[in-house]
Amino acid sequence: MCGIAGAAWTADAAPLSPATLGRMISAIAHRGPDDSGTYFSGEGGTRGELENAGSSLAPSGPAAALGFRRLSIIDLSTGHQPLANEDGSVWVVFNGEIYNYRELRTDLEARGHRFRTNTDTECIVHLYEDLGPDCVQRLRGMFAFAIWDDRQKRLLLARDRAGKKPLFYRLDRGQLTFASELKSLLLVPGAPRRLNRRAIDSYLCYQYVPYPDCILEGYHKLPPAHVAVFEGGQLELHRYWRPPYEPELSNDKTEISNFKSDFATWSSERWRQELRRTLTEAVRLRMRSDVPLGAFLSGGIDSTIVTGLMQEQSGRPVHTFSIGFPIKEFDERSYAREAAKHLGTEHHELVVTPNALEILPKLIWHYDEPFADSSAIPTMYLSEMTRQHVTVALSGDGGDELFAGYTRYLAVKFASRFDQLPGPLRRLITAKLWQRLPSGAGHRSLLRRGKRFLAALGESPEKRYLRWIGIFEESLRRELYRPEFAAELGDCDAGDFLMHAYTECPSRDFITRTTCADVLTYLPCDILTKVDIASMAYGLECRSPFLDQEVMELAARMPIELKQRGNQGKQILLDTFADLLPPSIQRRSKMGFGVPLANWFRGELQPFLRDVLFDSRTLARGLFEPSAVQRLFDEHVQSKTDHSHRLWALLCLELWQRMFLDSAEPPASCPLIL
């Protein structure tokens, strides 16, 4: 797990200087505190080697520069990067882990490749020699990497299938810059910082900025399961994998029928056997490490299963970690303790009182873009505590999306039944009943969720789901925007990101289509971004066995009846891994990993929130109607309804602008105060 940065450029474009590359990798030193290195093409070696020799050669023609910060996990003594093939014609910088590297190495050595290290990184170089950009097809892991092919004068960028590891880039007048984090790209001389208005609209819809867009104009995120090839001044993106919820999209009805029948003959027992086998193997591969490792253990179904499979394959108690809060509604420690006792782990827990004012500068700086998922706060606390004991932690991320664990999937199920009612009855319910319900003041109140459910019933199933998951639904966003801002947006539709994801899975039942949409959108943009940034802020590597490609592919093909039975999601996980799950955890309802935002904004954070949202600097940006913001604020502090997540999104956006736009230069290190 590391941080990477660099550039490639054409003969007539501006090169990247060693000083700039040094600043770029220094800004992400938290991702790799153990080592660093750089490479400049045309100079025959790494920058460090050349400086020691007193070289001052400058490359001519198309060239590249690669920078690296290392968190040592595999082959601690010889894993220095950038790393080259045998003749120095291919160089790589790599962030992530390739879990099948030992198997790949055996095959590559049989084909004549010579290895100088025991790292997984070197397998990527030799695979590229044999397969070119198709090398990604053989990689089983999480990764973002850059390969410079000096013979072809080609730069290859790649990102893993699920989108666990991030990669930002910017193409400007023949120069392509890239980095693990946006803050590195902002340190390139002359890098613009123009706000992307359309990204703000998407952010307020989803609580994150969806790929491939970025909060700043001209910058992009490489989408999951994509490679990008920069050659001859041209950049081409190619998607190399799709979760197989159905065959490659085509009009071939025979192909679709065969796809369905291939697995239709599987019994429930066969599905359980395959799930146990693939997830056990995924955990085994992710236990490969030359440094101490443990597991996040919340006491939920997913983290308990992952920990149980680790313990089955470990010769000693696994170190497990959980945090708790003084407020019972947000405290899962009792379940985590019970799971740890049942599995026989060595458990560590910490009670924290979240201090938003203390952690906000870290959140805003580390996340680079506005990010409004408040569970990033406890994730950072958990990562900080875990890193004091281990360098690698396994997590249960992905279980909810793959196996229909979210309660909102039950709402999708119930809404599909509503769609079968006679038209007059549907219109009566959608037009009259929901409007008579009062709003609940608590974020999790049944009344509030019931009204939200009913209010969206009149929409199409896809639009309905967008309203349920959105922070600001479209009508609220339009009320919020100043006329000038709304005019700049034109007819852009933030919902297109989710709607496009639904088109990836057109022939399955709507619940499966919705889980597929979440796997393609919410999972990489929210959950995996949250965990990657929070963990790497403390130099901790997180691994997600549920997101192994074989597990994902099995889950994608699985019928919804195995995942969701009655009012219970993740049924096949409960059936398959009952031996690892204490009865109370099997029966418990899902608890979100959050913080008491609603209480904070009615209590200790109310003055700070007011000062920021109604400050002259905020109002002068001309984005939002002050009266609309005031209404949200007043309704919340008066407990008329819960606007805490909307107010949090507005607060994070404004604080991000102050940190990254208002200063003469973006901060190259994490500030202590805002």
Summary of the structure (lengths in Angstrom):
residues: 674
radius of gyration: 25.0
end to end distance: 28.9
largest distance: 83.1
contacts: 2294
relative contact order: 0.12
helix: 47%
strand: 15%
